[in-house]
Structures are given as C-alpha cells and as structure tokens.
Amino acid sequence: MAWPSSKGTCKADTSPVLGADRIPDRGDRRTARGGDHDHARYRVALPVFSQRGARANSASMTFGWLLVQPGQSFAGLAHSTSFFRAVPADGRLLRAVAKGTIRGRGLAIVDIDVYDADGQLAASAQGLAQLIDSSKRQKAPVSESKRILATLLFTDIVGSTEHARRLGDGGWRAALSQHHSAVRAEIARCEGTEVDTAGDGFFVRFDSPARALDCAWAAREAVKRLGIDIRVGIHTGECELQGRALTGMAVHVAARIQGLAGPGDIMVSSTVKDIVVGSAARFEDRGPHSLKGMPGEWRLFSLVDSS
C-alpha cells in the first residue's frame, strides 16, 4: 500500500495472512520524500475470512485505521456492500484490494474489491468516513460546583398507593397532575427552585427558610382541597450546587426529616426554627430523633402556625 499521493489517494493489496484477528502492524514503515507529500509503505495483515461481506468489512476497517494519523480518529458515516458471485465455503482464502481517497475537510472514501480464490470478483464495498482531529473536538463544558447555604424542602403524598387503587390509573394520574400544579404554583409564588420531582414528591430549594415555611403551609392547604394529604420536611444547611443539582449532608438531613413526618405534618430542624425566631411562625416541639446515617440526635419541630 502506498500512502497518499499528490492526488490524495492510496491503494492497498490486502493479501490474506493466516492468523487471529489483530490491528494492522505499522511497525514496518519506510518513508520517502516525493513532491510535496510524504509516502509510506505498510504490510497489512488481515484476518482470514471465508465470507465475502466479512472480508470487505475487515478491509474497510483496516484501511480506515491506516488513513488515521497520530492525534486523529475517524467516524464511519456510511457503508455499502454488493455481491456478484457465490463463494463456496471450501476453506480457500479470499483477497481484498482497497483504495482510499481523502477529500476536502477530511472526508475519506474507501473502495474495496473482494476476489475469490480463482481471482474472480466476488464482492465490492464502499465506506465513507470523517477524519477527526482530536485537538479540535469541542469539549462539553463542566459546570463548577459551589457551596451554598440553602433551605431545602421535601414533600411526599400520604397513602399514594391507596389513592391509586381507589381512583384507578386514569383517575390517579389526573389527581397527581392537579397535585403537581397546586404545589408548583406555591413554589413559584414563594420564589423557590424545583430541584427534582420523583413520583409524587418534590425537592425544592429556597434562599430563605421563611419562604420555605410559607410554601409548605400553602401547598399543604391547597392539596388538602383535592383530598390529598402531604408530609413535609425542611432543613437549612450548606450543600454543593452544580448546575441545578444539589448534594451534601444537608440534603440527606432534609430528606430524613420528611421521612419522620406524619400525615399533614410540616417537620423542621432546630436550625430552621432558630433562624426564623421573631417571625409569626409557631412550632411544636417533637423531641430528639435519630436520623438514619446522621451522627447524634436531632431535635425536630412541627409547624403549627405560619400566619
């Protein structure tokens, strides 16, 4: 095979070589200067196939790798194969001859002819690929994470399975849609940011614990008119913000508090209660609790009035 000439083409006679599948060996390279282009010769060792299509595909892939220069890769765009004669599976070897052309903007065209053991053309194939300069690939921007102080609110519908069984799939889907609309209306009014919605629950971030309490109270009353009770957990703490995603211990604490809330409860950590001291919010002490995976005991409170 000769490396691209001044017209940007190269040819390969991929005579069959016995052996297992392997990537062509580029070790035997001899370079000579000719015109404005470097030329190189390779011995191409292809695996032996007794099927015409497999042979054409192997030659196409091999030739594609030979066209790739250091720092490049290629993406296959199209491939077609035509068959002209039947080849008996008698163990005799096939021969593939490949010709490649590199056109403008790195578009590579590879033509392959496959000959049977008697030298008759058995199949031909054409492949189209785009050569890619790895250094010019656009890298997806990675959003940086930052640590923020936020008030985190989790909600969950009480008895969702019973609701679904009672209403049926269609009825429950409609009720769930009404629930989501009612909760999102209060999130927007209280300037919260919806972080995630999993099934019938919400995960919301607020810049202020007072707004989180206001949202929780109003959302609970709104869905109660739909015949739905929710339980809410709220905690304020530092967490990692990356894009819209939130992670960190504070997230787990808020989720654990919501899991301990009863039907209609708005449970908060002592941190939330202490921050809103002096406001109209009133709380009921629910005592110390152990939160799964969290160290120590956490004193929790239930919101009984937000006016």
Secondary structure, 3 states (H helix, E strand, C coil): CECCCCCCEEEEEECECCCCCCCCCCCCCEEEEECCEEEEECCCCECCCCCHHHHHHHHHHHHHHHHCCCCEEEEEEEEEEEECCCCCCCCCCCEEEEEEEEEHHHEEEEEEEEECCCCCEEEEEEEEEEEEEHHHCCCCCCCCCEEEEEEEEEEEECCHHHHHHHHHHHHHHHHHHHHHHHHHHHHHHCCCEEEEEECCEEEEEECCHHHHHHHHHHHHHHHHCCCCCEEEEEEEEEEEEECCEEECHHHHHHHHHHHHCCCCCEEEEHHHHHHCCCCCCEEEEEEEEECCCCCCEEEEEEEEECC
